[in-house]
Amino acid sequence: MSQDQEPAEQPAAKKRTNFVRAKAYPNGSTGPLRHSVLQVLGVLKVATVKQVWRLAQPDHEKPNTVASGLRDLAKNKLTEQRGTTSGIPKQPEPADSGDEAAGPAPVRPPKRRPVRPPGAGAVIWGLTDLGLDAAKSTLPSERKIGGRARSVGRATGAPHAMAVNDTIVAFTSPATPGEPIGTIADWITEAPHPLPGERNQFADAVLTAPADGVPVLLVEVDLHNETPEFIAAKFERYAEYFALTYNDPKHDGHHSEAKKLKTWRRKYPMMAGSDSLPPIALVLGGAGPRGLNNLLNKVKDLTVQHWAPPRLAPLDFSKRIPILACHLDQLKEHGPHAAIWWRFGANEWQTLDDALAHTEYRARVQARLDAEDQAAHEALEKRLEATRCPGCNRRQDEIKHGRPSDGTELCGDCRNKAWKAEREEKQQAVRDAHAKRWPCWTCKGPLGGAFGSGQELTKEAPADALECPSCQSHRLNNGLGRLLLPKPTRAEERQARKGQLNDPWWEMRQLHARQWPVRSSN
């Protein structure tokens, strides 16, 4: 072949369409599929094909591959059929009859898909003991997988278990409306919460998905055939469990002095740093919206002591259980992020995030508290404005010392000022009256005494007073006797008749001269 010639085109390889199936897995399931199926059943214990399909292979258009995986696992004695969701057992396939040696082989009709009787419901699949051991390897090593629920689905149809599965599917399936929360490995079913007296409160399911904003969510699924008292009793036991404590293992002293730690925090360490108890989601099903709402309201009234905050601290939920409820049908239709949750204490349906944060209640109560504070502040301002002193115009809160005013009378400071002003006015009137008379004969000072001294008279002195209080005291203390003014002289009398005498005591000297003519001076 020359270099100028092009090589001949090679025939296209024929695409392989038929594969040889392994004898151990004649239905053609793959290893990853069987792993996913075992993981789902390890959590749910029992489930229908569609429930496993929505969790294990939701990207497949139909659940046929999951059904094949279940049948392959059953061939290896890892799974088994438990019955149907209606309680009607699945009809066995007809067995071959007759003896081949008795005659020619009968003509077999073509294989057809087995048809279940009407109303039989979906087939319930579960794990065998071997399957339970195999499922453990698909889940986290620290996970306690529990038993395989060997009696569930045998005759009753397991409506409660199916409702729990539907709840988990609605939360976690990638096909759920909105964003899924967590994975199947984040769920635990029939989670025990030990109580004193060898009792247990089993949660139907527990979700731990901190990466999706749900550190812990305990799920209780109840159908309408349960009484409100039966459902409320669960929260009584949860409250009892949340109150349990244990001694701090790091304490070195006597155990009686050890710090008491909450038992539930040891079980749910992902709630560290939160001052709230683990929330509980109540999922109700089995009836219409009106019946479920009536049941919800009755449970809310029976459990009010567990979820309602103290009256004096309406925003303190540190010792209260966050309870939020929804309808299972709404959860399946709209997904967990829709406004389908009713937080006990709220006034409207909310999204899961708002229900967990109690957004509506907190906003409503905070608005009420703010309004009450504002009203109280305005009332206080109005009352204080009415207490302004008529004298200084100060309110009660502006008077730091002394007696405040009630708005009609003067405050203590103004009263003191008014009293002092009145006293000064009276004192000045007394001083003016004394100034019109004569000074003290002895010290020539004011007749009422030195201004501002302790002995100054507050009332006008008697008409015959000649000395100030200080000089009078000195005279009495020294036994000097009565003060007699000098007798007027003839020259003074002539000056007085001419109006030329300047003697303030002139009248008193004349009075003393008439009363004591013999002694006219000291």
Secondary structure as GFF3:
##gff-version 3
##sequence-region A 1 522
A	DSSP	alpha_helix	31	44	.	.	.	ID=ss1
A	DSSP	beta_strand	46	48	.	.	.	ID=ss2
A	DSSP	alpha_helix	49	56	.	.	.	ID=ss3
A	DSSP	alpha_helix	64	75	.	.	.	ID=ss4
A	DSSP	beta_strand	79	84	.	.	.	ID=ss5
A	DSSP	three_ten_helix	100	102	.	.	.	ID=ss6
A	DSSP	beta_strand	123	127	.	.	.	ID=ss7
A	DSSP	alpha_helix	129	136	.	.	.	ID=ss8
A	DSSP	alpha_helix	159	172	.	.	.	ID=ss9
A	DSSP	three_ten_helix	184	186	.	.	.	ID=ss10
A	DSSP	beta_strand	187	191	.	.	.	ID=ss11
A	DSSP	beta_strand	194	195	.	.	.	ID=ss12
A	DSSP	beta_strand	199	200	.	.	.	ID=ss13
A	DSSP	beta_strand	203	209	.	.	.	ID=ss14
A	DSSP	three_ten_helix	210	212	.	.	.	ID=ss15
A	DSSP	beta_strand	214	223	.	.	.	ID=ss16
A	DSSP	alpha_helix	228	242	.	.	.	ID=ss17
A	DSSP	beta_strand	245	247	.	.	.	ID=ss18
A	DSSP	three_ten_helix	255	257	.	.	.	ID=ss19
A	DSSP	beta_strand	260	262	.	.	.	ID=ss20
A	DSSP	alpha_helix	263	267	.	.	.	ID=ss21
A	DSSP	three_ten_helix	269	271	.	.	.	ID=ss22
A	DSSP	beta_strand	280	285	.	.	.	ID=ss23
A	DSSP	alpha_helix	289	302	.	.	.	ID=ss24
A	DSSP	alpha_helix	304	307	.	.	.	ID=ss25
A	DSSP	beta_strand	323	327	.	.	.	ID=ss26
A	DSSP	alpha_helix	328	334	.	.	.	ID=ss27
A	DSSP	beta_strand	342	343	.	.	.	ID=ss28
A	DSSP	alpha_helix	352	357	.	.	.	ID=ss29
A	DSSP	alpha_helix	359	385	.	.	.	ID=ss30
A	DSSP	three_ten_helix	396	398	.	.	.	ID=ss31
A	DSSP	alpha_helix	412	435	.	.	.	ID=ss32
A	DSSP	alpha_helix	469	477	.	.	.	ID=ss33
A	DSSP	alpha_helix	490	498	.	.	.	ID=ss34
A	DSSP	alpha_helix	506	515	.	.	.	ID=ss35
###
